[in-house]
Amino acid sequence: MQVALVLGNAISTVKHRSLENVKLLVCQPLASDGKSRDGSPVIAADYMGAGAGEKVILTSDGSAVRELYGLQNSPLRWTVMGLIDDLQTPAIKPPKREGKR
């Protein structure tokens, strides 16, 4: 699973029949701090109703999504699995160094 920021919608007039009437989003994966970019944006199918500016949980487990939504032979790779209300990241402190160098 991957936390991502929804940048906007992707419009596709020609797509696989399993994706007809499915909203497609452009999502920017985020690093563990919940703010920094982690790679290039991806296109994700949205069955949850996410919108631009929201943080979401993405999954790349295509077989689980196909089973969950009853899709056969779908090319789905990324799918929105949840909407994030609040993201709290723990403050990670570097380990203390013992002794002087």
C-alpha positions as CSV (number, residue, x, y, z in Angstrom):
1,M,0.0,0.0,0.0
2,Q,1.1,3.5,-0.7
3,V,0.0,6.9,0.6
4,A,-0.6,9.4,-2.2
5,L,-1.9,12.9,-2.9
6,V,-4.6,13.3,-5.5
7,L,-3.4,15.8,-8.1
8,G,-6.6,15.7,-10.3
9,N,-8.6,13.6,-12.7
10,A,-7.5,11.7,-15.8
11,I,-9.9,11.8,-18.7
12,S,-9.8,8.8,-21.1
13,T,-12.3,8.4,-23.9
14,V,-10.9,5.1,-25.0
15,K,-10.1,2.5,-22.3
16,H,-10.5,-1.1,-21.3
17,R,-14.2,-2.1,-21.0
18,S,-13.7,-3.0,-17.3
19,L,-12.8,0.7,-16.6
20,E,-16.0,2.1,-18.2
21,N,-17.7,4.5,-15.8
22,V,-14.7,4.4,-13.4
23,K,-13.2,7.6,-12.3
24,L,-9.4,7.8,-12.9
25,L,-7.2,9.9,-10.7
26,V,-3.7,11.3,-11.1
27,C,-2.0,10.5,-7.8
28,Q,1.4,11.5,-6.5
29,P,2.9,8.8,-4.2
30,L,4.3,10.2,-1.0
31,A,7.3,9.2,1.2
32,S,6.9,8.0,4.7
33,D,6.8,11.6,6.0
34,G,3.5,12.0,4.2
35,K,4.8,15.1,2.4
36,S,7.8,14.4,0.1
37,R,7.3,12.9,-3.3
38,D,8.1,9.3,-3.8
39,G,8.5,8.6,-7.5
40,S,6.4,9.7,-10.5
41,P,2.6,10.2,-10.4
42,V,0.4,7.2,-11.2
43,I,-3.1,6.8,-12.6
44,A,-5.4,5.1,-10.1
45,A,-9.0,3.8,-10.4
46,D,-11.2,5.4,-7.8
47,Y,-14.2,3.6,-6.4
48,M,-14.1,5.6,-3.1
49,G,-15.0,9.2,-4.4
50,A,-11.7,10.9,-3.7
51,G,-11.0,14.4,-5.0
52,A,-8.1,16.7,-5.9
53,G,-6.0,17.7,-2.9
54,E,-7.0,14.7,-0.8
55,K,-4.6,12.1,0.6
56,V,-5.5,8.5,-0.2
57,I,-4.3,5.0,0.3
58,L,-3.4,3.2,-3.0
59,T,-2.9,-0.5,-3.6
60,S,-1.0,-2.0,-6.5
61,D,-2.5,-5.5,-5.8
62,G,-4.4,-5.9,-9.0
63,S,-5.7,-9.4,-8.3
64,A,-7.2,-8.4,-4.9
65,V,-8.9,-5.4,-6.5
66,R,-10.3,-7.5,-9.4
67,E,-11.7,-10.0,-6.8
68,L,-13.1,-7.2,-4.5
69,Y,-14.9,-5.4,-7.4
70,G,-15.8,-8.6,-9.4
71,L,-13.7,-7.6,-12.4
72,Q,-12.3,-10.2,-14.7
73,N,-9.3,-9.7,-16.9
74,S,-8.9,-6.0,-15.9
75,P,-5.6,-4.2,-16.5
76,L,-6.0,-2.4,-13.1
77,R,-2.6,-1.7,-11.4
78,W,-3.3,1.1,-8.9
79,T,-6.6,1.6,-7.1
80,V,-7.8,3.9,-4.3
81,M,-8.4,1.7,-1.2
82,G,-9.1,4.4,1.3
83,L,-9.4,8.1,2.1
84,I,-7.1,9.5,4.7
85,D,-8.7,11.9,7.2
86,D,-5.5,12.6,9.2
87,L,-1.9,11.4,8.7
88,Q,0.3,11.3,11.8
89,T,3.9,10.4,11.3
90,P,6.2,9.7,14.2
91,A,9.1,12.0,14.8
92,I,12.2,9.9,14.2
93,K,15.3,11.1,15.9
94,P,18.7,10.1,14.7
95,P,20.5,7.7,17.1
96,K,22.9,9.3,19.6
97,R,26.5,8.9,18.8
98,E,28.7,7.8,21.7
99,G,32.2,9.1,22.1
100,K,34.0,11.9,20.2
101,R,35.5,11.6,16.8
